[in-house]
Amino acid sequence: MRCALCLQESELQRSHVIPEFLYRSLYDDKHRLQVLSTLGDRGNWLEQKGLREPLLCSPCEQKLSGWERYASLVLQGGLPLTIRREGKIIFVAGLDYLKFRLFQLSILWRASVSKLAFFRRVRLGPHEEVLRHWLNTGEGGDPQMYGCLMFGINLSGSAFTQVIMQPVASRVNGVRSYRFMFGGFVWAYLVSSQSLGGAFAACTLKPDGSALFMVQPAQSMQDLASFSKELSRLGRAPG
């Protein structure tokens, strides 16, 4: 079969779209997680190691794993970053721009090429090939294109890492956006072939390794509230 990234014929690995380390806070004592679904044709189900599918060859899997290892250190406090908070805004400096940028883009691209129903709302069209090329070459592309806005989710004073939600499509100031929720953050990807500029550029990862994000309480997240209501309506809310 053909690898989705390098396009070479090879034996494919069972690849994650959302990296496995982001599922850890969701596992039960048998290393299972319950996938809460509002998909009409399928109820909730259990997964042993997160959502996976045949997608990448071994070398490409290892390439993405390197960016994932770096992101896991960033998100779990394993790096000496400079962090400053002003109210609900947190400023971060000292990031490895290219590694974190490629980590962000890899998840958006993987969701688009995925055949799993969980990611069926993410379809990038011609943007998919642009991202594939950037990831395959490790370039990272134009920093003003395909920016990602990050919103930290807080519950009772702590990061809310216990939910991974099905990504949804929307528009932000007229720009196509895909919103994911994992790792205690909402990740809003702005999908445009034009440079974003202005306020958007100020709120996305910068080449100097700085970034900012806003912290919001979980109760105020409309996507989370709507998802919870729909689960209850379908009788799939966890007990």
C-alpha positions as CSV (number, residue, x, y, z in Angstrom):
1,M,0.0,0.0,0.0
2,R,1.1,3.6,-0.6
3,C,2.2,5.8,2.3
4,A,0.0,8.9,2.6
5,L,3.0,11.2,3.2
6,C,6.0,10.1,1.0
7,L,3.7,8.4,-1.5
8,Q,6.0,5.3,-1.7
9,E,4.7,1.8,-1.8
10,S,5.4,0.2,1.6
11,E,4.0,-1.8,4.5
12,L,1.9,0.7,6.5
13,Q,1.9,1.2,10.2
14,R,-1.2,1.6,12.3
15,S,-0.8,5.3,12.7
16,H,-2.5,7.8,15.1
17,V,-4.1,11.0,13.8
18,I,-4.0,12.5,17.3
19,P,-0.8,11.2,18.9
20,E,-1.0,8.5,21.4
21,F,0.5,10.5,24.3
22,L,-2.6,12.8,24.2
23,Y,-4.8,9.9,25.1
24,R,-3.1,9.0,28.3
25,S,-5.3,11.0,30.6
26,L,-8.3,9.2,29.1
27,Y,-7.3,5.6,29.7
28,D,-9.0,3.4,32.4
29,D,-7.1,0.9,34.5
30,K,-7.2,-1.6,31.6
31,H,-5.6,1.0,29.2
32,R,-8.9,1.5,27.4
33,L,-10.6,4.7,26.5
34,Q,-14.2,5.3,25.9
35,V,-14.9,7.2,22.6
36,L,-18.0,9.3,23.1
37,S,-19.7,9.7,19.7
38,T,-22.6,11.6,18.3
39,L,-22.3,9.9,15.0
40,G,-25.7,8.7,14.0
41,D,-24.6,5.3,12.7
42,R,-22.5,4.3,15.7
43,G,-22.7,4.6,19.5
44,N,-19.9,5.0,22.0
45,W,-17.1,2.4,21.8
46,L,-13.8,1.4,23.5
47,E,-10.3,1.8,22.0
48,Q,-7.1,0.2,23.4
49,K,-4.5,2.7,22.1
50,G,-6.5,5.6,20.6
51,L,-7.8,5.9,17.1
52,R,-5.5,4.3,14.5
53,E,-5.5,3.3,10.9
54,P,-3.0,2.1,8.2
55,L,-1.6,5.4,7.0
56,L,2.2,5.9,7.1
57,C,5.3,3.8,6.3
58,S,7.8,3.3,9.1
59,P,10.2,6.1,8.2
60,C,7.4,8.6,7.9
61,E,5.9,7.4,11.2
62,Q,9.3,8.0,12.8
63,K,9.6,11.4,11.3
64,L,6.2,12.5,12.8
65,S,7.1,10.8,16.1
66,G,10.0,13.2,16.5
67,W,7.7,16.2,16.4
68,E,5.3,14.5,18.7
69,R,8.0,13.8,21.3
70,Y,8.9,17.5,21.3
71,A,5.3,18.6,21.6
72,S,4.7,16.2,24.5
73,L,7.5,17.9,26.4
74,V,6.0,21.3,25.6
75,L,2.5,20.4,26.6
76,Q,3.5,18.4,29.7
77,G,6.0,20.9,31.2
78,G,9.1,19.1,30.3
79,L,11.0,22.0,28.8
80,P,12.5,25.2,30.3
81,L,10.2,27.6,28.5
82,T,9.6,31.2,29.4
83,I,5.9,31.7,30.5
84,R,4.2,34.9,31.5
85,R,0.5,35.3,32.3
86,E,-1.5,38.5,32.1
87,G,-5.1,37.8,33.1
88,K,-6.5,35.2,30.7
89,I,-3.6,35.5,28.3
90,I,-0.5,33.4,28.6
91,F,2.7,34.3,26.7
92,V,5.2,31.5,25.9
93,A,8.7,32.0,24.5
94,G,11.6,29.5,23.8
95,L,9.7,27.1,21.6
96,D,11.4,25.3,18.8
97,Y,9.3,26.9,16.0
98,L,9.9,24.3,13.3
99,K,9.2,21.3,15.5
100,F,6.1,22.7,17.1
101,R,4.8,24.1,13.8
102,L,5.2,20.7,12.0
103,F,3.5,19.0,14.9
104,Q,0.5,21.3,14.6
105,L,0.3,20.9,10.8
106,S,0.8,17.1,10.9
107,I,-2.4,16.7,12.9
108,L,-4.5,18.8,10.6
109,W,-3.1,17.0,7.6
110,R,-3.6,13.5,9.1
111,A,-7.2,14.3,10.0
112,S,-7.8,15.3,6.4
113,V,-6.3,12.2,4.8
114,S,-7.8,9.9,7.5
115,K,-10.6,7.5,6.5
116,L,-11.9,7.2,10.1
117,A,-15.4,8.5,10.6
118,F,-14.3,10.5,13.6
119,F,-12.3,12.9,11.3
120,R,-14.8,13.0,8.4
121,R,-15.6,16.7,8.9
122,V,-12.0,17.6,8.1
123,R,-11.4,17.9,4.4
124,L,-8.8,20.2,3.1
125,G,-9.2,19.8,-0.6
126,P,-6.2,21.3,-2.5
127,H,-4.6,22.5,0.8
128,E,-4.0,18.9,1.6
129,E,-1.2,18.5,-0.9
130,V,0.4,21.8,0.2
131,L,0.7,20.5,3.7
132,R,1.8,17.0,2.6
133,H,4.7,18.6,0.8
134,W,5.7,20.8,3.7
135,L,5.6,17.8,6.1
136,N,7.4,15.5,3.7
137,T,10.3,17.9,3.3
138,G,10.2,19.2,6.9
139,E,10.0,22.8,5.7
140,G,7.1,24.1,7.7
141,G,6.1,26.5,4.9
142,D,5.0,30.1,5.1
143,P,4.5,30.9,8.8
144,Q,1.6,33.3,7.9
145,M,-0.3,30.4,6.3
146,Y,-2.4,27.7,8.0
147,G,-1.9,29.3,11.4
148,C,-3.3,27.6,14.6
149,L,-5.0,29.5,17.4
150,M,-4.7,27.8,20.8
151,F,-7.1,28.2,23.7
152,G,-6.3,26.6,27.0
153,I,-9.2,24.9,28.8
154,N,-9.4,25.1,32.5
155,L,-11.5,23.2,34.9
156,S,-11.4,23.9,38.7
157,G,-8.0,25.6,38.3
158,S,-6.4,22.8,36.3
159,A,-5.9,22.0,32.7
160,F,-8.8,20.1,31.3
161,T,-7.1,17.1,29.5
162,Q,-9.9,14.5,29.9
163,V,-11.6,15.1,26.6
164,I,-10.7,14.6,22.9
165,M,-13.5,15.8,20.7
166,Q,-14.5,15.2,17.1
167,P,-13.1,18.1,15.1
168,V,-15.7,20.4,13.5
169,A,-15.6,23.0,10.7
170,S,-16.5,26.6,11.0
171,R,-15.5,30.1,9.9
172,V,-13.5,32.7,11.8
173,N,-13.9,36.2,10.4
174,G,-14.7,34.6,7.0
175,V,-11.7,32.2,7.1
176,R,-12.3,28.4,7.0
177,S,-11.4,26.9,10.3
178,Y,-11.2,23.4,11.8
179,R,-11.4,23.1,15.6
180,F,-9.9,20.2,17.5
181,M,-10.0,19.6,21.3
182,F,-7.1,17.6,22.8
183,G,-4.3,17.9,25.4
184,G,-6.2,20.6,27.4
185,F,-6.5,23.0,24.4
186,V,-8.8,23.9,21.6
187,W,-6.7,24.1,18.4
188,A,-8.4,26.2,15.8
189,Y,-6.6,25.8,12.4
190,L,-7.2,28.7,9.9
191,V,-7.1,27.2,6.4
192,S,-6.3,29.7,3.8
193,S,-3.8,30.0,0.9
194,Q,-3.4,33.7,1.8
195,S,-1.2,35.1,4.5
196,L,-3.4,35.8,7.6
197,G,-1.7,39.0,8.8
198,G,-3.2,41.3,11.4
199,A,-4.7,40.0,14.6
200,F,-4.5,36.4,13.5
201,A,-0.8,36.5,12.9
202,A,-0.3,38.0,16.4
203,C,-2.1,35.0,18.0
204,T,-0.4,32.1,16.2
205,L,3.1,30.5,16.6
206,K,5.8,32.9,15.5
207,P,9.2,32.0,13.9
208,D,11.0,33.4,16.9
209,G,9.5,30.6,19.0
210,S,6.9,32.7,20.8
211,A,3.2,32.1,21.1
212,L,0.2,33.2,23.1
213,F,-3.0,31.7,24.0
214,M,-6.1,32.5,26.0
215,V,-7.3,30.4,28.9
216,Q,-11.0,29.7,29.2
217,P,-13.1,27.7,31.6
218,A,-14.5,24.4,30.3
219,Q,-18.0,25.5,31.2
220,S,-17.8,28.4,28.6
221,M,-16.7,26.2,25.7
222,Q,-19.7,26.1,23.4
223,D,-18.5,23.1,21.5
224,L,-18.1,21.1,24.7
225,A,-21.5,22.1,26.0
226,S,-23.2,21.3,22.7
227,F,-21.5,17.9,22.5
228,S,-22.6,17.1,26.1
229,K,-26.2,18.0,25.3
230,E,-26.2,15.9,22.2
231,L,-24.7,12.9,24.0
232,S,-27.5,13.2,26.6
233,R,-30.1,13.4,23.9
234,L,-28.8,10.2,22.3
235,G,-28.5,8.4,25.7
236,R,-24.7,8.1,25.3
237,A,-23.5,10.3,28.2
238,P,-21.1,8.5,30.4
239,G,-22.4,7.4,33.8
